[in-house]
């Protein structure tokens, strides 16, 4: 695929997506025939009640889980037809994740946590540190880089998580309730930060939230109910 075709191809295409789990011998259908197209640079909010399938869908889009049926095309390629090693490389290279509970490593400081994806990729320590310092400065943590998570506020920890997700300049940022563990003022700062990075870097943003007011601030909103788009 040449550059012109690549730009014309949607970043994500989901076709007939189903996901089933077994719980106590009972089959639970978490997703029931999802069809979805997400273009490059879009800001998309996925909302719905607890148990609607929001996080399951996000995890499949991020290749953290596999569908039971259906296809997920990333830049025109059926990603789940590829081996697990290829998926791991895709996650590291092209996808950033931000979770509600930060998932920072407590024994490492903010700079070291942010460097981690670059080091996993095999980047040299000096280059990884330079990129981590740049993104931490962008998210307003220039003076907090040497602090460990336990020495940072909830909002600062979430900013570290955002920096870590973006340190390798991914095409796609997935956020699962990124403000759910924060007070309203701090949560607003995080959302403004994510929006500004979307505009400045062109990163595609997909966020899961149960907060209807937050979802309405996104140009595109998807409502899930009982595993279906409504």
C-alpha positions as a Markdown table, in Angstrom:
| # | Residue | x | y | z |
|---|---|---|---|---|
| 1 | Unk | 0.0 | 0.0 | 0.0 |
| 2 | Unk | 1.5 | 3.4 | -1.0 |
| 3 | Unk | 1.3 | 6.5 | 1.1 |
| 4 | Unk | -1.7 | 7.9 | -0.7 |
| 5 | Unk | -3.7 | 4.7 | -0.3 |
| 6 | Unk | -2.7 | 4.5 | 3.3 |
| 7 | Unk | -4.0 | 8.0 | 4.1 |
| 8 | Unk | -7.3 | 7.2 | 2.4 |
| 9 | Unk | -7.7 | 4.0 | 4.3 |
| 10 | Unk | -9.6 | 4.3 | 7.7 |
| 11 | Unk | -7.4 | 3.7 | 10.7 |
| 12 | Unk | -9.8 | 1.1 | 12.1 |
| 13 | Unk | -12.5 | -1.0 | 10.5 |
| 14 | Unk | -14.6 | -3.4 | 12.6 |
| 15 | Unk | -16.8 | -5.9 | 10.9 |
| 16 | Unk | -19.3 | -8.2 | 12.6 |
| 17 | Unk | -17.5 | -8.2 | 15.9 |
| 18 | Unk | -18.7 | -10.7 | 18.6 |
| 19 | Unk | -17.1 | -11.5 | 21.9 |
| 20 | Unk | -18.3 | -14.3 | 24.2 |
| 21 | Unk | -17.1 | -15.3 | 27.6 |
| 22 | Unk | -17.8 | -18.4 | 29.8 |
| 23 | Unk | -18.6 | -17.7 | 33.4 |
| 24 | Unk | -19.6 | -20.5 | 35.7 |
| 25 | Unk | -20.5 | -22.7 | 32.8 |
| 26 | Unk | -22.7 | -20.0 | 31.3 |
| 27 | Unk | -21.9 | -18.3 | 28.0 |
| 28 | Unk | -22.0 | -14.5 | 28.2 |
| 29 | Unk | -22.2 | -12.5 | 25.0 |
| 30 | Unk | -20.3 | -9.2 | 25.7 |
| 31 | Unk | -20.4 | -7.9 | 22.1 |
| 32 | Unk | -23.0 | -8.8 | 19.5 |
| 33 | Unk | -22.2 | -7.8 | 16.0 |
| 34 | Unk | -20.3 | -4.5 | 16.2 |
| 35 | Unk | -19.6 | -2.6 | 12.9 |
| 36 | Unk | -17.4 | 0.5 | 13.2 |
| 37 | Unk | -15.1 | 2.7 | 11.2 |
| 38 | Unk | -12.7 | 5.2 | 12.8 |
| 39 | Unk | -10.8 | 7.6 | 10.6 |
| 40 | Unk | -7.3 | 9.0 | 11.4 |
| 41 | Unk | -7.3 | 11.9 | 13.8 |
| 42 | Unk | -10.9 | 11.3 | 15.0 |
| 43 | Unk | -12.0 | 11.8 | 18.6 |
| 44 | Unk | -14.5 | 9.1 | 19.6 |
| 45 | Unk | -16.3 | 8.6 | 22.9 |
| 46 | Unk | -17.8 | 5.2 | 23.7 |
| 47 | Unk | -20.4 | 5.3 | 26.5 |
| 48 | Unk | -23.0 | 3.1 | 28.0 |
| 49 | Unk | -24.1 | 1.5 | 31.3 |
| 50 | Unk | -21.8 | -0.8 | 33.2 |
| 51 | Unk | -21.7 | -4.2 | 31.5 |
| 52 | Unk | -22.6 | -2.7 | 28.1 |
| 53 | Unk | -19.3 | -4.0 | 26.5 |
| 54 | Unk | -17.3 | -0.7 | 26.4 |
| 55 | Unk | -14.1 | -2.0 | 27.9 |
| 56 | Unk | -14.3 | -5.3 | 26.1 |
| 57 | Unk | -14.5 | -3.4 | 22.8 |
| 58 | Unk | -11.6 | -1.1 | 23.8 |
| 59 | Unk | -9.4 | -4.1 | 24.7 |
| 60 | Unk | -10.1 | -5.7 | 21.3 |
| 61 | Unk | -9.4 | -2.5 | 19.4 |
| 62 | Unk | -6.1 | -2.4 | 21.3 |
| 63 | Unk | -5.4 | -6.1 | 20.6 |
| 64 | Unk | -5.3 | -6.8 | 24.4 |
| 65 | Unk | -8.1 | -9.4 | 23.7 |
| 66 | Unk | -9.2 | -11.3 | 20.7 |
| 67 | Unk | -12.8 | -11.4 | 19.3 |
| 68 | Unk | -14.8 | -14.6 | 19.2 |
| 69 | Unk | -16.0 | -13.7 | 15.7 |
| 70 | Unk | -15.5 | -10.9 | 13.2 |
| 71 | Unk | -12.6 | -8.8 | 11.9 |
| 72 | Unk | -10.7 | -5.8 | 13.1 |
| 73 | Unk | -8.7 | -4.1 | 10.3 |
| 74 | Unk | -6.0 | -1.7 | 11.3 |
| 75 | Unk | -4.8 | 0.4 | 8.4 |
| 76 | Unk | -6.4 | -2.1 | 6.1 |
| 77 | Unk | -4.8 | -5.2 | 7.6 |
| 78 | Unk | -6.8 | -7.9 | 9.5 |
| 79 | Unk | -4.7 | -7.7 | 12.7 |
| 80 | Unk | -6.0 | -10.9 | 14.3 |
| 81 | Unk | -4.9 | -13.0 | 11.4 |
| 82 | Unk | -1.3 | -12.2 | 12.5 |
| 83 | Unk | 0.7 | -14.0 | 15.1 |
| 84 | Unk | 0.8 | -12.8 | 18.7 |
| 85 | Unk | 4.4 | -11.5 | 18.3 |
| 86 | Unk | 3.2 | -9.2 | 15.5 |
| 87 | Unk | 0.4 | -8.0 | 17.7 |
| 88 | Unk | 2.8 | -7.2 | 20.6 |
| 89 | Unk | 4.9 | -5.2 | 18.2 |
| 90 | Unk | 1.9 | -3.3 | 16.9 |
| 91 | Unk | 0.8 | -2.5 | 20.5 |
| 92 | Unk | 4.2 | -1.1 | 21.3 |
| 93 | Unk | 4.6 | 0.8 | 18.1 |
| 94 | Unk | 1.2 | 2.2 | 17.2 |
| 95 | Unk | -1.1 | 2.1 | 20.2 |
| 96 | Unk | -1.0 | 4.0 | 23.5 |
| 97 | Unk | -3.1 | 3.0 | 26.5 |
| 98 | Unk | -4.4 | 5.2 | 29.4 |
| 99 | Unk | -6.3 | 3.4 | 32.2 |
| 100 | Unk | -8.3 | 4.6 | 35.1 |
| 101 | Unk | -5.8 | 3.4 | 37.7 |
| 102 | Unk | -2.7 | 4.6 | 35.9 |
| 103 | Unk | -0.8 | 1.3 | 36.1 |
| 104 | Unk | 2.5 | 2.9 | 36.8 |
| 105 | Unk | 5.4 | 0.9 | 38.2 |
| 106 | Unk | 5.8 | 2.1 | 41.8 |
| 107 | Unk | 9.5 | 1.4 | 42.1 |
| 108 | Unk | 10.4 | 3.7 | 39.1 |
| 109 | Unk | 10.1 | 7.4 | 38.9 |
| 110 | Unk | 8.0 | 9.4 | 36.4 |
| 111 | Unk | 10.8 | 9.6 | 33.8 |
| 112 | Unk | 11.6 | 5.9 | 34.1 |
| 113 | Unk | 7.9 | 4.9 | 33.7 |
| 114 | Unk | 7.6 | 7.1 | 30.7 |
| 115 | Unk | 10.8 | 5.6 | 29.1 |
| 116 | Unk | 9.6 | 2.0 | 29.5 |
| 117 | Unk | 7.8 | 1.6 | 26.1 |
| 118 | Unk | 10.8 | 3.0 | 24.2 |
| 119 | Unk | 13.2 | 0.7 | 26.1 |
| 120 | Unk | 10.9 | -2.3 | 25.3 |
| 121 | Unk | 11.1 | -1.4 | 21.7 |
| 122 | Unk | 14.9 | -1.6 | 21.9 |
| 123 | Unk | 15.6 | 2.2 | 21.7 |
| 124 | Unk | 18.9 | 3.3 | 23.3 |
| 125 | Unk | 18.6 | 4.6 | 26.8 |
| 126 | Unk | 19.8 | 8.1 | 25.9 |
| 127 | Unk | 17.3 | 8.5 | 23.1 |
| 128 | Unk | 14.5 | 7.0 | 25.2 |
| 129 | Unk | 15.3 | 9.5 | 28.0 |
| 130 | Unk | 15.3 | 12.4 | 25.6 |
| 131 | Unk | 11.9 | 11.5 | 24.2 |
| 132 | Unk | 10.4 | 10.9 | 27.7 |
| 133 | Unk | 11.7 | 14.2 | 28.9 |
| 134 | Unk | 10.1 | 16.0 | 26.0 |
| 135 | Unk | 6.7 | 14.5 | 26.4 |
| 136 | Unk | 6.8 | 14.9 | 30.2 |
| 137 | Unk | 7.6 | 18.6 | 29.7 |
| 138 | Unk | 4.6 | 18.8 | 27.2 |
| 139 | Unk | 2.2 | 17.4 | 29.9 |
| 140 | Unk | 3.5 | 19.9 | 32.5 |
| 141 | Unk | 5.7 | 17.6 | 34.6 |
| 142 | Unk | 9.2 | 19.1 | 33.8 |
| 143 | Unk | 9.9 | 19.5 | 37.5 |
| 144 | Unk | 8.4 | 16.2 | 38.7 |
| 145 | Unk | 10.3 | 13.7 | 36.5 |
| 146 | Unk | 12.4 | 12.3 | 39.3 |
| 147 | Unk | 9.4 | 11.7 | 41.6 |
| 148 | Unk | 8.0 | 8.2 | 42.1 |
| 149 | Unk | 4.3 | 7.5 | 41.7 |
| 150 | Unk | 3.7 | 7.6 | 45.5 |
| 151 | Unk | 5.1 | 11.1 | 45.6 |
| 152 | Unk | 2.7 | 12.4 | 42.9 |
| 153 | Unk | -0.9 | 13.4 | 43.1 |
| 154 | Unk | -3.6 | 11.4 | 41.2 |
| 155 | Unk | -3.7 | 14.0 | 38.5 |
| 156 | Unk | 0.1 | 14.0 | 38.1 |
| 157 | Unk | 0.2 | 10.2 | 38.0 |
| 158 | Unk | -2.4 | 10.2 | 35.2 |
| 159 | Unk | -0.3 | 12.8 | 33.3 |
| 160 | Unk | 2.6 | 10.4 | 33.6 |
| 161 | Unk | 0.4 | 7.7 | 32.2 |
| 162 | Unk | -0.6 | 9.9 | 29.3 |
| 163 | Unk | 3.1 | 10.7 | 28.6 |
| 164 | Unk | 4.0 | 7.0 | 28.7 |
| 165 | Unk | 1.2 | 6.3 | 26.2 |
| 166 | Unk | 2.4 | 9.0 | 23.8 |
| 167 | Unk | 6.2 | 8.7 | 24.2 |
| 168 | Unk | 6.5 | 6.6 | 20.9 |
| 169 | Unk | 4.1 | 8.9 | 19.0 |
| 170 | Unk | 1.4 | 6.3 | 18.4 |
| 171 | Unk | -1.3 | 6.6 | 15.8 |
| 172 | Unk | -4.0 | 5.6 | 18.3 |
| 173 | Unk | -4.6 | 6.5 | 21.9 |
| 174 | Unk | -7.1 | 4.4 | 23.8 |
| 175 | Unk | -8.3 | 5.6 | 27.2 |
| 176 | Unk | -10.5 | 3.6 | 29.6 |
| 177 | Unk | -12.3 | 5.9 | 32.1 |
| 178 | Unk | -9.1 | 8.1 | 32.3 |
| 179 | Unk | -10.8 | 10.6 | 34.7 |
| 180 | Unk | -12.9 | 8.1 | 36.7 |
| 181 | Unk | -10.5 | 8.1 | 39.6 |
| 182 | Unk | -10.0 | 11.9 | 39.7 |
| 183 | Unk | -11.8 | 14.8 | 41.2 |
| 184 | Unk | -13.7 | 16.9 | 38.6 |
| 185 | Unk | -11.2 | 19.8 | 38.4 |
| 186 | Unk | -8.2 | 17.4 | 37.9 |
| 187 | Unk | -10.3 | 15.3 | 35.5 |
| 188 | Unk | -11.0 | 18.4 | 33.4 |
| 189 | Unk | -7.3 | 19.1 | 33.2 |
| 190 | Unk | -6.6 | 15.6 | 31.9 |
| 191 | Unk | -9.3 | 15.8 | 29.2 |
| 192 | Unk | -8.0 | 19.2 | 28.0 |
| 193 | Unk | -4.5 | 17.8 | 27.9 |
| 194 | Unk | -5.7 | 14.8 | 25.8 |
| 195 | Unk | -7.7 | 17.0 | 23.5 |
| 196 | Unk | -4.7 | 19.3 | 23.0 |
| 197 | Unk | -2.4 | 16.4 | 22.2 |
| 198 | Unk | -5.0 | 15.1 | 19.7 |
| 199 | Unk | -5.0 | 18.4 | 17.9 |
| 200 | Unk | -1.2 | 18.9 | 18.0 |
| 201 | Unk | -0.1 | 15.4 | 17.1 |
| 202 | Unk | -3.0 | 14.2 | 15.1 |
| 203 | Unk | -3.3 | 11.1 | 17.3 |
| 204 | Unk | -6.6 | 9.3 | 16.9 |
| 205 | Unk | -8.4 | 9.2 | 20.3 |
| 206 | Unk | -11.0 | 6.6 | 21.5 |
| 207 | Unk | -12.2 | 7.0 | 25.1 |
| 208 | Unk | -14.5 | 4.8 | 27.1 |
| 209 | Unk | -16.6 | 6.7 | 29.7 |
| 210 | Unk | -19.8 | 6.3 | 31.6 |
| 211 | Unk | -19.9 | 10.2 | 32.0 |
| 212 | Unk | -22.5 | 11.4 | 29.5 |
| 213 | Unk | -21.4 | 15.0 | 29.9 |
| 214 | Unk | -17.9 | 14.1 | 28.9 |
| 215 | Unk | -19.0 | 12.0 | 26.0 |
| 216 | Unk | -21.0 | 14.9 | 24.6 |
| 217 | Unk | -17.8 | 16.9 | 24.3 |
| 218 | Unk | -16.5 | 14.5 | 21.6 |
| 219 | Unk | -17.4 | 15.2 | 18.0 |
| 220 | Unk | -18.4 | 11.5 | 17.7 |
| 221 | Unk | -20.3 | 9.5 | 20.3 |
| 222 | Unk | -21.0 | 5.8 | 20.3 |
| 223 | Unk | -23.5 | 4.4 | 22.7 |
| 224 | Unk | -23.3 | 0.7 | 23.6 |
| 225 | Unk | -26.2 | -1.2 | 25.2 |
| 226 | Unk | -26.2 | -4.9 | 25.9 |
| 227 | Unk | -23.3 | -5.5 | 23.6 |
| 228 | Unk | -24.7 | -3.6 | 20.6 |
| 229 | Unk | -24.3 | -0.1 | 19.2 |
| 230 | Unk | -27.5 | 1.9 | 19.5 |
